[in-house]
C-alpha cells in the first residue's frame, strides 16, 4: 500500500508543477485565495473575541 501512496503523491506533485508552468496566473490566484481563507478565519475569530 505504501507504493500506492508514493505514486499518488508523485502524480499530485506532477500535476501541480504542470499547472504552475502552463498557467502561472491561475496558480498564483489559487494560492492567494488559499491564504486568503486563513485571513478570513483569523478575522472571524478576532471579531468573536471582541
The first five atom37 places (N, CA, C, CB, O) and aatype in JSON, in Angstrom:
{
  "aatype": [20, 20, 20, 20, 20, 20, 20, 20, 20, 20, 20, 20, 20, 20, 20, 20, 20, 20, 20, 20, 20, 20, 20, 20, 20, 20, 20, 20, 20, 20, 20, 20, 20, 20, 20, 20, 20, 20, 20, 20, 20, 20, 20, 20, 20, 20, 20, 20, 20, 20],
  "atom_mask": [
    [1, 1, 1, 1, 1],
    [1, 1, 1, 1, 1],
    [1, 1, 1, 1, 1],
    [1, 1, 1, 1, 1],
    [1, 1, 1, 1, 1],
    [1, 1, 1, 1, 1],
    [1, 1, 1, 1, 1],
    [1, 1, 1, 1, 1],
    [1, 1, 1, 1, 1],
    [1, 1, 1, 1, 1],
    [1, 1, 1, 1, 1],
    [1, 1, 1, 1, 1],
    [1, 1, 1, 1, 1],
    [1, 1, 1, 1, 1],
    [1, 1, 1, 1, 1],
    [1, 1, 1, 1, 1],
    [1, 1, 1, 1, 1],
    [1, 1, 1, 1, 1],
    [1, 1, 1, 1, 1],
    [1, 1, 1, 1, 1],
    [1, 1, 1, 1, 1],
    [1, 1, 1, 1, 1],
    [1, 1, 1, 1, 1],
    [1, 1, 1, 1, 1],
    [1, 1, 1, 1, 1],
    [1, 1, 1, 1, 1],
    [1, 1, 1, 1, 1],
    [1, 1, 1, 1, 1],
    [1, 1, 1, 1, 1],
    [1, 1, 1, 1, 1],
    [1, 1, 1, 1, 1],
    [1, 1, 1, 1, 1],
    [1, 1, 1, 1, 1],
    [1, 1, 1, 1, 1],
    [1, 1, 1, 1, 1],
    [1, 1, 1, 1, 1],
    [1, 1, 1, 1, 1],
    [1, 1, 1, 1, 1],
    [1, 1, 1, 1, 1],
    [1, 1, 1, 1, 1],
    [1, 1, 1, 1, 1],
    [1, 1, 1, 1, 1],
    [1, 1, 1, 1, 1],
    [1, 1, 1, 1, 1],
    [1, 1, 1, 1, 1],
    [1, 1, 1, 1, 1],
    [1, 1, 1, 1, 1],
    [1, 1, 1, 1, 1],
    [1, 1, 1, 1, 1],
    [1, 1, 1, 1, 1]
  ],
  "atom_positions": [
    [[0.82, -1.2, 0.0], [0.0, 0.0, 0.0], [0.86, 1.26, 0.0], [-0.93, 0.0, 1.2], [0.42, 2.31, -0.47]],
    [[2.07, 1.16, 0.51], [2.97, 2.31, 0.56], [3.32, 2.81, -0.84], [4.24, 1.95, 1.33], [3.43, 4.01, -1.07]],
    [[3.5, 1.88, -1.77], [3.85, 2.27, -3.13], [2.71, 3.04, -3.79], [4.22, 1.04, -3.97], [2.94, 3.9, -4.64]],
    [[1.49, 2.72, -3.41], [0.33, 3.41, -3.97], [0.3, 4.87, -3.51], [-0.97, 2.7, -3.55], [-0.02, 5.76, -4.3]],
    [[0.64, 5.11, -2.25], [0.71, 6.48, -1.73], [1.81, 7.27, -2.43], [0.95, 6.47, -0.2], [1.64, 8.45, -2.73]],
    [[2.95, 6.61, -2.69], [4.06, 7.28, -3.38], [3.66, 7.67, -4.8], [5.3, 6.37, -3.4], [3.96, 8.77, -5.25]],
    [[2.99, 6.77, -5.49], [2.54, 7.06, -6.85], [1.53, 8.2, -6.85], [1.93, 5.79, -7.5], [1.61, 9.1, -7.69]],
    [[0.6, 8.18, -5.91], [-0.4, 9.24, -5.82], [0.27, 10.58, -5.54], [-1.43, 8.93, -4.73], [-0.1, 11.59, -6.14]],
    [[1.25, 10.6, -4.64], [1.96, 11.84, -4.32], [2.73, 12.35, -5.53], [2.91, 11.63, -3.12], [2.75, 13.55, -5.78]],
    [[3.37, 11.47, -6.26], [4.1, 11.88, -7.45], [3.15, 12.47, -8.48], [4.87, 10.69, -8.06], [3.48, 13.48, -9.11]],
    [[1.99, 11.87, -8.66], [1.01, 12.39, -9.61], [0.5, 13.76, -9.19], [-0.16, 11.42, -9.76], [0.33, 14.64, -10.03]],
    [[0.26, 13.96, -7.9], [-0.21, 15.26, -7.41], [0.86, 16.33, -7.63], [-0.58, 15.18, -5.92], [0.55, 17.42, -8.09]],
    [[2.1, 16.02, -7.29], [3.19, 16.97, -7.49], [3.39, 17.26, -8.98], [4.5, 16.43, -6.87], [3.6, 18.41, -9.36]],
    [[3.33, 16.24, -9.8], [3.49, 16.44, -11.24], [2.38, 17.34, -11.8], [3.51, 15.09, -11.98], [2.64, 18.21, -12.62]],
    [[1.14, 17.12, -11.36], [0.04, 17.97, -11.81], [0.23, 19.4, -11.34], [-1.29, 17.42, -11.3], [-0.01, 20.34, -12.11]],
    [[0.66, 19.59, -10.1], [0.88, 20.94, -9.58], [1.97, 21.66, -10.37], [1.25, 20.88, -8.08], [1.82, 22.83, -10.7]],
    [[3.05, 20.97, -10.68], [4.12, 21.59, -11.47], [3.65, 21.9, -12.89], [5.34, 20.66, -11.52], [3.96, 22.97, -13.42]],
    [[2.91, 21.0, -13.49], [2.37, 21.23, -14.83], [1.46, 22.46, -14.83], [1.6, 19.99, -15.33], [1.56, 23.32, -15.71]],
    [[0.58, 22.53, -13.84], [-0.36, 23.65, -13.74], [0.4, 24.96, -13.51], [-1.37, 23.42, -12.6], [0.05, 25.99, -14.08]],
    [[1.44, 24.9, -12.66], [2.22, 26.1, -12.36], [2.92, 26.63, -13.61], [3.25, 25.79, -11.28], [2.93, 27.84, -13.85]],
    [[3.49, 25.75, -14.41], [4.24, 26.19, -15.58], [3.36, 26.53, -16.77], [5.23, 25.14, -15.98], [3.75, 27.34, -17.62]],
    [[2.18, 25.93, -16.87], [1.33, 26.23, -18.02], [0.37, 27.38, -17.76], [0.54, 25.0, -18.39], [-0.04, 28.07, -18.7]],
    [[0.01, 27.62, -16.51], [-0.93, 28.69, -16.16], [-0.48, 29.38, -14.88], [-2.36, 28.13, -16.01], [-1.12, 29.22, -13.84]],
    [[0.61, 30.15, -14.93], [1.14, 30.75, -13.7], [0.18, 31.77, -13.06], [2.46, 31.42, -14.0], [0.15, 31.9, -11.84]],
    [[-0.59, 32.5, -13.88], [-1.51, 33.48, -13.31], [-2.62, 32.79, -12.51], [-2.12, 34.35, -14.42], [-2.97, 33.25, -11.42]],
    [[-3.15, 31.7, -13.05], [-4.2, 30.97, -12.34], [-3.66, 30.3, -11.08], [-4.82, 29.92, -13.26], [-4.34, 30.24, -10.06]],
    [[-2.41, 29.8, -11.16], [-1.81, 29.18, -9.98], [-1.6, 30.21, -8.88], [-0.47, 28.51, -10.35], [-1.83, 29.92, -7.7]],
    [[-1.17, 31.41, -9.25], [-0.99, 32.47, -8.26], [-2.32, 32.88, -7.63], [-0.31, 33.7, -8.9], [-2.39, 33.13, -6.43]],
    [[-3.35, 32.93, -8.43], [-4.67, 33.27, -7.9], [-5.16, 32.19, -6.93], [-5.67, 33.45, -9.05], [-5.79, 32.51, -5.92]],
    [[-4.89, 30.94, -7.23], [-5.3, 29.86, -6.34], [-4.56, 29.95, -5.01], [-5.03, 28.49, -7.0], [-5.16, 29.73, -3.95]],
    [[-3.28, 30.26, -5.05], [-2.51, 30.39, -3.81], [-3.02, 31.58, -3.0], [-1.0, 30.56, -4.11], [-3.15, 31.5, -1.77]],
    [[-3.31, 32.69, -3.68], [-3.84, 33.87, -2.97], [-5.17, 33.55, -2.29], [-4.02, 35.04, -3.94], [-5.38, 33.95, -1.15]],
    [[-6.05, 32.85, -2.98], [-7.34, 32.54, -2.38], [-7.19, 31.54, -1.25], [-8.3, 31.98, -3.45], [-7.94, 31.6, -0.27]],
    [[-6.24, 30.62, -1.34], [-5.99, 29.66, -0.27], [-5.55, 30.37, 1.0], [-4.93, 28.64, -0.69], [-6.07, 30.1, 2.08]],
    [[-4.59, 31.3, 0.87], [-4.12, 32.02, 2.04], [-5.12, 33.09, 2.48], [-2.77, 32.66, 1.76], [-5.13, 33.48, 3.64]],
    [[-5.94, 33.56, 1.57], [-7.0, 34.5, 1.93], [-8.02, 33.86, 2.85], [-7.68, 35.02, 0.68], [-8.63, 34.54, 3.68]],
    [[-8.21, 32.56, 2.71], [-9.13, 31.85, 3.6], [-8.62, 31.89, 5.03], [-9.31, 30.39, 3.14], [-9.41, 32.04, 5.96]],
    [[-7.32, 31.75, 5.23], [-6.75, 31.83, 6.58], [-6.93, 33.23, 7.16], [-5.26, 31.45, 6.56], [-7.2, 33.38, 8.35]],
    [[-6.8, 34.24, 6.33], [-7.02, 35.61, 6.78], [-8.47, 35.8, 7.21], [-6.65, 36.61, 5.68], [-8.74, 36.44, 8.23]],
    [[-9.38, 35.25, 6.45], [-10.81, 35.35, 6.79], [-11.12, 34.63, 8.1], [-11.67, 34.78, 5.67], [-11.9, 35.13, 8.91]],
    [[-10.53, 33.48, 8.3], [-10.74, 32.74, 9.55], [-10.18, 33.53, 10.72], [-10.09, 31.35, 9.48], [-10.82, 33.6, 11.77]],
    [[-9.0, 34.12, 10.55], [-8.42, 34.94, 11.6], [-9.29, 36.13, 11.94], [-7.05, 35.41, 11.2], [-9.46, 36.47, 13.11]],
    [[-9.85, 36.78, 10.93], [-10.74, 37.91, 11.14], [-12.0, 37.47, 11.89], [-11.12, 38.57, 9.81], [-12.47, 38.18, 12.77]],
    [[-12.53, 36.32, 11.54], [-13.71, 35.78, 12.2], [-13.47, 35.6, 13.7], [-14.11, 34.44, 11.55], [-14.28, 36.02, 14.53]],
    [[-12.33, 34.97, 14.04], [-12.06, 34.75, 15.46], [-11.74, 36.04, 16.2], [-10.91, 33.77, 15.62], [-12.06, 36.18, 17.38]],
    [[-11.1, 36.99, 15.51], [-10.87, 38.3, 16.13], [-12.19, 39.0, 16.46], [-10.03, 39.19, 15.21], [-12.33, 39.61, 17.52]],
    [[-13.15, 38.89, 15.55], [-14.45, 39.51, 15.79], [-15.21, 38.81, 16.93], [-15.3, 39.49, 14.51], [-15.91, 39.45, 17.71]],
    [[-15.05, 37.5, 17.01], [-15.68, 36.77, 18.1], [-15.1, 37.17, 19.45], [-15.52, 35.28, 17.89], [-15.83, 37.27, 20.44]],
    [[-13.8, 37.4, 19.48], [-13.14, 37.73, 20.73], [-13.45, 39.16, 21.19], [-11.64, 37.56, 20.58], [-13.4, 39.46, 22.38]],
    [[-13.78, 40.03, 20.26], [-14.02, 41.43, 20.66], [-15.47, 41.73, 20.91], [-13.51, 42.37, 19.61], [-15.82, 42.86, 21.26]]
  ]
}
